[in-house]
């Protein structure tokens, strides 16, 4: 999909340089994927300690 956005040139240049990617499009796609990944992780973290998985860590750690 084509979209017109107004991005700070220096920021985009820095992102391209740091990522070693060849195109601005690939840098923007990578940044969007990373943003989505982090938001999903943040959503999962809210369940930390609230779900009983029925796992006995002592048994798992002592397995040989």
PyMOL CGO cylinders between C-alpha atoms (Angstrom):
from pymol import cmd
from pymol.cgo import CYLINDER

trace = [
    CYLINDER, 0.00, 0.00, 0.00, 1.33, 3.41, -0.84, 0.3, 1, 1, 1, 1, 1, 1,
    CYLINDER, 1.33, 3.41, -0.84, 1.23, 6.03, 1.90, 0.3, 1, 1, 1, 1, 1, 1,
    CYLINDER, 1.23, 6.03, 1.90, 2.65, 9.51, 2.08, 0.3, 1, 1, 1, 1, 1, 1,
    CYLINDER, 2.65, 9.51, 2.08, 4.24, 10.41, 5.41, 0.3, 1, 1, 1, 1, 1, 1,
    CYLINDER, 4.24, 10.41, 5.41, 6.32, 13.31, 6.58, 0.3, 1, 1, 1, 1, 1, 1,
    CYLINDER, 6.32, 13.31, 6.58, 9.35, 11.91, 8.42, 0.3, 1, 1, 1, 1, 1, 1,
    CYLINDER, 9.35, 11.91, 8.42, 12.36, 13.74, 9.82, 0.3, 1, 1, 1, 1, 1, 1,
    CYLINDER, 12.36, 13.74, 9.82, 15.11, 13.15, 7.26, 0.3, 1, 1, 1, 1, 1, 1,
    CYLINDER, 15.11, 13.15, 7.26, 17.90, 12.94, 9.83, 0.3, 1, 1, 1, 1, 1, 1,
    CYLINDER, 17.90, 12.94, 9.83, 16.03, 10.32, 11.84, 0.3, 1, 1, 1, 1, 1, 1,
    CYLINDER, 16.03, 10.32, 11.84, 15.31, 8.23, 8.77, 0.3, 1, 1, 1, 1, 1, 1,
    CYLINDER, 15.31, 8.23, 8.77, 18.93, 8.50, 7.60, 0.3, 1, 1, 1, 1, 1, 1,
    CYLINDER, 18.93, 8.50, 7.60, 20.16, 7.40, 11.01, 0.3, 1, 1, 1, 1, 1, 1,
    CYLINDER, 20.16, 7.40, 11.01, 17.76, 4.44, 11.06, 0.3, 1, 1, 1, 1, 1, 1,
    CYLINDER, 17.76, 4.44, 11.06, 18.92, 3.36, 7.60, 0.3, 1, 1, 1, 1, 1, 1,
    CYLINDER, 18.92, 3.36, 7.60, 22.55, 3.67, 8.65, 0.3, 1, 1, 1, 1, 1, 1,
    CYLINDER, 22.55, 3.67, 8.65, 22.11, 1.74, 11.90, 0.3, 1, 1, 1, 1, 1, 1,
    CYLINDER, 22.11, 1.74, 11.90, 20.03, -1.02, 10.36, 0.3, 1, 1, 1, 1, 1, 1,
    CYLINDER, 20.03, -1.02, 10.36, 22.31, -1.66, 7.38, 0.3, 1, 1, 1, 1, 1, 1,
    CYLINDER, 22.31, -1.66, 7.38, 19.18, -2.09, 5.28, 0.3, 1, 1, 1, 1, 1, 1,
    CYLINDER, 19.18, -2.09, 5.28, 19.23, -0.93, 1.70, 0.3, 1, 1, 1, 1, 1, 1,
    CYLINDER, 19.23, -0.93, 1.70, 15.90, 0.85, 1.42, 0.3, 1, 1, 1, 1, 1, 1,
    CYLINDER, 15.90, 0.85, 1.42, 13.89, 3.29, 3.49, 0.3, 1, 1, 1, 1, 1, 1,
    CYLINDER, 13.89, 3.29, 3.49, 10.85, 1.09, 2.98, 0.3, 1, 1, 1, 1, 1, 1,
    CYLINDER, 10.85, 1.09, 2.98, 12.55, -1.91, 4.57, 0.3, 1, 1, 1, 1, 1, 1,
    CYLINDER, 12.55, -1.91, 4.57, 13.60, 0.22, 7.55, 0.3, 1, 1, 1, 1, 1, 1,
    CYLINDER, 13.60, 0.22, 7.55, 10.06, 1.49, 8.07, 0.3, 1, 1, 1, 1, 1, 1,
    CYLINDER, 10.06, 1.49, 8.07, 8.59, -2.01, 7.74, 0.3, 1, 1, 1, 1, 1, 1,
    CYLINDER, 8.59, -2.01, 7.74, 11.13, -3.33, 10.23, 0.3, 1, 1, 1, 1, 1, 1,
    CYLINDER, 11.13, -3.33, 10.23, 10.30, -0.54, 12.67, 0.3, 1, 1, 1, 1, 1, 1,
    CYLINDER, 10.30, -0.54, 12.67, 6.56, -1.22, 12.38, 0.3, 1, 1, 1, 1, 1, 1,
    CYLINDER, 6.56, -1.22, 12.38, 7.09, -4.95, 12.92, 0.3, 1, 1, 1, 1, 1, 1,
    CYLINDER, 7.09, -4.95, 12.92, 9.19, -4.24, 16.00, 0.3, 1, 1, 1, 1, 1, 1,
    CYLINDER, 9.19, -4.24, 16.00, 6.54, -1.85, 17.36, 0.3, 1, 1, 1, 1, 1, 1,
    CYLINDER, 6.54, -1.85, 17.36, 3.80, -4.46, 16.90, 0.3, 1, 1, 1, 1, 1, 1,
    CYLINDER, 3.80, -4.46, 16.90, 6.00, -7.15, 18.51, 0.3, 1, 1, 1, 1, 1, 1,
    CYLINDER, 6.00, -7.15, 18.51, 6.66, -4.99, 21.56, 0.3, 1, 1, 1, 1, 1, 1,
    CYLINDER, 6.66, -4.99, 21.56, 2.98, -4.12, 21.97, 0.3, 1, 1, 1, 1, 1, 1,
    CYLINDER, 2.98, -4.12, 21.97, 2.04, -7.82, 21.81, 0.3, 1, 1, 1, 1, 1, 1,
    CYLINDER, 2.04, -7.82, 21.81, 4.66, -8.66, 24.42, 0.3, 1, 1, 1, 1, 1, 1,
    CYLINDER, 4.66, -8.66, 24.42, 3.38, -5.86, 26.66, 0.3, 1, 1, 1, 1, 1, 1,
    CYLINDER, 3.38, -5.86, 26.66, -0.14, -7.29, 26.32, 0.3, 1, 1, 1, 1, 1, 1,
    CYLINDER, -0.14, -7.29, 26.32, 1.04, -10.75, 27.30, 0.3, 1, 1, 1, 1, 1, 1,
    CYLINDER, 1.04, -10.75, 27.30, 3.02, -9.44, 30.28, 0.3, 1, 1, 1, 1, 1, 1,
    CYLINDER, 3.02, -9.44, 30.28, -0.15, -8.24, 31.98, 0.3, 1, 1, 1, 1, 1, 1,
    CYLINDER, -0.15, -8.24, 31.98, -1.01, -11.90, 32.57, 0.3, 1, 1, 1, 1, 1, 1,
    CYLINDER, -1.01, -11.90, 32.57, 2.26, -12.58, 34.42, 0.3, 1, 1, 1, 1, 1, 1,
    CYLINDER, 2.26, -12.58, 34.42, 1.53, -14.50, 37.60, 0.3, 1, 1, 1, 1, 1, 1,
    CYLINDER, 1.53, -14.50, 37.60, -2.19, -14.71, 36.85, 0.3, 1, 1, 1, 1, 1, 1,
    CYLINDER, -2.19, -14.71, 36.85, -2.36, -17.96, 34.88, 0.3, 1, 1, 1, 1, 1, 1,
    CYLINDER, -2.36, -17.96, 34.88, -1.90, -21.31, 36.61, 0.3, 1, 1, 1, 1, 1, 1,
    CYLINDER, -1.90, -21.31, 36.61, -0.16, -23.59, 34.15, 0.3, 1, 1, 1, 1, 1, 1,
    CYLINDER, -0.16, -23.59, 34.15, -0.15, -26.53, 36.55, 0.3, 1, 1, 1, 1, 1, 1,
    CYLINDER, -0.15, -26.53, 36.55, 3.61, -26.90, 36.22, 0.3, 1, 1, 1, 1, 1, 1,
    CYLINDER, 3.61, -26.90, 36.22, 5.76, -28.03, 39.13, 0.3, 1, 1, 1, 1, 1, 1,
    CYLINDER, 5.76, -28.03, 39.13, 9.08, -26.23, 38.57, 0.3, 1, 1, 1, 1, 1, 1,
    CYLINDER, 9.08, -26.23, 38.57, 10.85, -28.38, 41.17, 0.3, 1, 1, 1, 1, 1, 1,
    CYLINDER, 10.85, -28.38, 41.17, 10.02, -31.53, 39.20, 0.3, 1, 1, 1, 1, 1, 1,
    CYLINDER, 10.02, -31.53, 39.20, 11.09, -29.92, 35.93, 0.3, 1, 1, 1, 1, 1, 1,
    CYLINDER, 11.09, -29.92, 35.93, 14.39, -28.69, 37.34, 0.3, 1, 1, 1, 1, 1, 1,
    CYLINDER, 14.39, -28.69, 37.34, 15.32, -32.08, 38.83, 0.3, 1, 1, 1, 1, 1, 1,
    CYLINDER, 15.32, -32.08, 38.83, 14.74, -34.06, 35.64, 0.3, 1, 1, 1, 1, 1, 1,
    CYLINDER, 14.74, -34.06, 35.64, 17.77, -35.83, 34.27, 0.3, 1, 1, 1, 1, 1, 1,
]
cmd.load_cgo(trace, "trace")
